[in-house]
Amino acid sequence: MISMKILVVGSEGFIGQHLVKHFSGRQYQISTADIVSSDRSQHVLLNSSDADFDAIFAQRNFDVCINASGSANVQFSFENPAIDFALNVSNVQKMLESIRQYQPSCRFMNFSSAAVYGNPATMPVHESNQPNPLSPYGWHKLMSEFLCRSYHDSFGIQTLSLRIFSAYGQGLKKQLFWDLYHKAVSSSNEVSLFGTGKESRDFIHVSDLMIAIELLLQQAGWKGQPINVASGIETSIEKAAAIFLRLCFGEKKICFNGKSKAGDPLNWRADISVLSQTGFKPAISIEDGLEQYATWIKKLSR
């Protein structure tokens, strides 16, 4: 069997680490790149302030480049918009340009975000819905999608943008459940969270995310288009937080302060009809996924 040569950029991040683990040891040859060092033999250490992708694509051949790098923090993008732009837009352009110059046959899979939708007018939100970002992060992810489309339309580079919704699972050391756990550890019987609790997200466990990515890798048309990657199931923050706290601590009260954070949407549920055409079906429920995450985080915190 001929191996598919995959380069994972951002290999040491949450999703990147899972990608390397998921694709290694089968019909894939994995190379990695990150600003964080690794003991893997096929790893390239990138300069955090000025990554040189020319050196990678001029010296090695790849069938696919999966870009799992960049910032994934909405609040950071308000505080450091220039850095967020460099990580989520400029680096994407650099990768695409290096591919255009040295390996135009290499396909490029870019990780975008549901943040491009903002507060959708209707749900479930389809790829055809009008984007309306609420943060620099969301705008920058949308810009990266435009770059992918432009390099396909102008230069014939095969690109794909994945609008990933709320991915979670073992290894994630930020966002709702990570923050909730550490707040609960330092509190007595009550944990305070932003919002009303009625806000909702479309959570996708990282194991399901890996399956979705592999299916798209094998079956998607690479014409610069965006594709929703989610479970297609809407879960309220109140419900998800209650499940997670019960798994970790038994009963603890959650108090919602009614305040909203800039850039945070109210409700999300994805239309995953395009993704489902690959045969994708989410296998891990929010209850089972949070049980796995709770087991991992409690073991990590011992």
N, C-alpha and C positions, 0 to 999 in steps of 0.2 A: 504494500500500500504506500502511495506517495504521500509524504508528510506535508501538511500545510505549514508554512513558515510564518509565525505570528510575532510581531513586535508589540509588547505592552508598554506604553509610556505612562508613567505614574504607577509603576508596579508595586511600590511599597505602601500605597494608600489602602483604604478599606476595600474598595471594589477591586483595585489592582491586585492585591494579594490573593483574593478569591479567584480572579481570572487565571493567575499563574498556577494555582493549585488545581483548578478545574481542568485546564487544558494540558497540563503536563502529563507525560507518561502514556499518551495515546497517539493518535495519528496527527499529532501537532509537534512542531519544533518551536519552542518558546525562547525568545530573547526579550530582555527587559531594559528599561531605562527609567531613571528617576534622579531627583536631587539628593536622594538618600542612598547611601552605599549598600551593597549586598555582596554576599559571598558566592552568588551564582556566577558561573564562568561566563555566561553570555549576557553580562550586565554592563550597561554604560552609565557612568556617573555624570549627570548633567550639571552644568553651572546654573545655580539658582537665579542669578541675575541676567544671564545671557546664554540661554541654552543653544548649543550648536547642533542642529539636526542634520546639516549638510554632511558632517563627519560620519554620522550613522548611516544615512542612505547611500552615500558614495562608496562605502566600504562593504556593506552587507546587502543581501537581497532578501526581500520579504514579499509574501503574498498579501498580507494584511497588516495594517498598523491600527491598533486599538488605542485610542487616546482616552485614558482614564485619569489624566493629570488635571491640574488646575485647582482653583479654590472652589469650595462648595459651601460657602458661608455667607448668607444673606446680610447679616449684620456687619461682617467684615467689609462687604462691598460698599456700604454706606460710609464706613470710617476710612477705607483705603481704596477708593474707586480706581485710582491709577494702577495700583498693584493688581487689583482684580481684573482690570482690562488686560494687563500684560499677560496674566496667567490664563485667562479664559478666551482671549481674542488673539492677541499678538502671537502667542505660542502656537495656536492653531494655524494661523497664516504661515508661520515659519515651517511647520511640518508639511503643510500642503505644498509650499513652494519647493521644499527639498524633494518631495515626492515628484513634483512636476519636472524638476531638473534632472533627477538621477534615476527615479524608478516610477515612471508614469503608469506602469501596469499594477502597481501596488494599490490595493483598495484601502480606503481610510474610513474607519468607524469612529465617529466623534460622540462623546457623551454630552448631550445637552441636558435640559431639565424641564420639568413641568412648570418651573418658575416663569417660563416664557408666556404662560397663559394668564398669569395674575388671577383675578377673580372672574372666572368664565361666566358668560351671560346665561348659558344653558349647560346642563350636565345630563349624561356623561359628556366630557369634553373630547371632541374629535380633532384629529390633526388639521382639519380644514377650518376649525374655529380661528377667529381673528386673535393673534397674540396681543397681550396687553400687560407687559411686565410691570411689577410694582417696585422693583429695586434695580440698582445698577447691575447686580448679579444676573437678574432675569434678562435685562437688555443685552448684557455681554454674551450670555448663552445664545440669545437670538442672533446676535451678530456672528457668532461662530457658525450657526446654521447657514446664514447667508454666504459666508465664505465657502462652506462645503458645497452649496448649490452653485456658486459662481465658478469654482474650480472644476466642477463637473460640466457645466454648460459651456464654459469658455475653453477648457483644456482637455475635456474628456476624462478627467480623473474620476474613478468610481468612488463615490462617497455616500455616507449614510449618517444621519443624526438621530440618536436615540433620546427621546424625551423621557428620561427616567423620573418616575414619581418618587414616593417616599421609601427608598430602600433602607433596610435595617437588617441586623443580624450580628452574629458573633464577629468580634473585631472592630465594631463601630464604637469609637471613643468620643462621640459628640452627638449633638442633637437631642431630641426629646427624651428617649429612654435612658441614655447615659446621664443626662442632667438630672432627670427625675430620681434615679437611683442615688446619686450623691447628695441631692437635697434631702431625700428620705433618711439617709444614713445619719445626717447631722441634725435632724429634727426629732421631735418627740412623737407626737401622734398626728400632726397635720402638715401637709406639704402644700405650698402655694405655687400656683402656675399662672401664667399669663392667659388672657382670654376668658371665654365663658364656659369652655368645655364642649360647646355645641359645634365648634369648628371641626372640620373633618379632613381626613387624608386618605389617599389610596396607597396603602402600605403594600410593599412587595418584599418578601424575604429574599435575602441574597442568594440562596440556593435556587429559587425560582428565577431570579435575575440571570444567573449563569446559564440556565437552560434556555431562557429567551434569547440571550446573546448568541449562543451556539446555533440555535435554529435560524436566527437572522443571518448569521455568518454563512450558513449553508444555503439559504433559500431566498434571501431578500434581493430585490432589484436595487442596484447601487446607482441611483440616479440623482443623488443629492437631496432626497426627500427626508422629512422627519417621520419618525414612528414612535407612538406611545408605547412605553414599556412599564406595565403596572399589573396589578391583579384584577382590576376592574371592579373592585369591591370598596365601598365607602365605609369608613369606620370613624366614629367620633373620637376626638381627643379624650373626652371624658371616659369613654369605654376603654380605649386602649390603655390609658394611664391606670385605670382601676384594675384591669387584668394584670398589668405588669407589677403594680405595687402588691397585689395579693400574692403573686407568685414569689416575690422577693421577701416580703415582710409580714404576710398575713393581712390584717386589716389596718389600714391607715387612711385617714380622712384627707381628701383633696379639696383645697380651697382655690377657686378661680377668682382672680382679682378684677376681671372685667376689662383690663387694659389690653390693648393690642400693640404688637411690635411693628414698626415700620417694615414694609416689605412682605409681611406674612399674609397669605391669602386666607379666605374664610373657609371655603369648601372645595374639595377636589374629588372627582371620580372620573377615571379615564374610560374612554371608549377604546377597547383593545381589539376591535374587529379586524384591523389590519394585521396586528401581531398574531391573532388567533388563526389567520390563514396559514401560518407555518405549522399549525398543530399544537401551539402552546396552550396549556391549561395550568393555572396556578395550582400547586400541589400542597402548599403549606398554609394552613389557616393562620389568622392573626394569633389565636390562642396557642397553637403549637409553636409558631415562630417565636413568640414572646417567652414561652417556656424554655426554649433552647437558649435564647439570649439571656434570660435570668440565670440559668445554670452556669453559663459562661462568665457573666459579670460577677456572680457571687464567688466563683472559684478564683477569678482574677483578683478579687479584693481581700482574699484571706491573708 
